[in-house]
Amino acid sequence: MQSKNLMFAALLFAAACGTKEKIDYTAMPEEALRKVADSLAHAYIITDGHVDLPYRLKVRNFRLEKEYLGIPIQTDDGDFDYERAKKGGLDAPFMSIYIPSSYQLQPDMGKALADSLIDMIRGIADAHPDKFGLAGTPAEVDAHFKAGRIALPMGMENGAPIGNDIANVKYFYDRGIRYVTLTHGKDNQICDSSYDTLNTWKGLSPFGEEVVREMNRVGIMVDISHVSDSTFYDVLKITKAPVIASHSSLRYFTPGWQRNMADDMVKALKGNGGVIQINFGSTFLDSAVSKANTENREKLQALLKEKGLGFRDSLAKPIIDEFRKDNPSLFADVKTVADHIDRVVQLAGIDHVGIGSDYDGVGDSLPTGLKDVSQYPNLIYELLRRGYSPEDIEKICYKNVWRVWNKVIEVSGQ
């Protein structure tokens, strides 16, 4: 029976790739459908808009000496390594060059940190040329995919390192940056943040307007994740190219949380031609899960305070362990991620949604079924089960982002 199911899956996958007949994947047995999902994950390029590997390695004092070369190849630490990425079909994870907001207060506004993280990714590619390759265009990713390598395009999370010198936009392009998230957790010199309350610029700053125009000119995608609503609409008024939200989800499922995108913003993103890449963090996916976990944390804090203990006290550990045993953390699941994709498709159509997991950036809040980069086939399975076609899934996996990226390159050439 097992071999028949697998054969059935293979035949259906071949048919899907080679004919125009519509196949009802929703009627397939689970095992066969999972086989198709795994086949699609490896047949199509999968790009992920946001993987925080560089900063994770930075805080663990990553070095390129010989004994450390295995860190991005195989490790039980974190959410990403080469072996798990190959298992999951991940081909083009955008490496996040993450600059914490605290660096905005330093004289160079985080430029040295950005350079060090870029150097790290270049070092990984140089150390493992058979496994990884740098990529500055979709065509370069395509070439790595054909050669069996994982491409490592880079995006800078927080535009603070641009400083107050517009020439730094081109500087970071030349260093390999292909999107810039305009800000992070605080308002910066470019724009206001969704996490901040100061509303310093009421959107983009005058310099931020220059930055958006210069990003259009040199060919860097504008990333509107983390920005305030007013910043988002200011960007759409100015940009000549489509934009991305590299790792955001929908406010519809997390009412009142400004970090996610409202329905009207998604509709406006469609008008711009842009793409929202869905974040996998449970906080981004389900407000009920977030609320329950917050309540549990507050209960635990009160319990420890009652006993005169702090989280790091040795006597607190058995109390914490017992509390967590009785009150386990809750998580969203792969179906919740698919719910967000469904909502984007409902609002804007299949051409405006992608994947932006935030692996290595959202801690232990990842949803059941998508705990690391080996599990993208689980999402593809869920989408097939819901009636998405292989062509739809190909768009979600990479084609929508490729369309935006190529258009940004086209606009820069004009």
Summary of the structure (lengths in Angstrom):
residues: 414
radius of gyration: 21.6
end to end distance: 58.2
largest distance: 68.7
contacts: 1454
relative contact order: 0.13
helix: 52%
strand: 12%
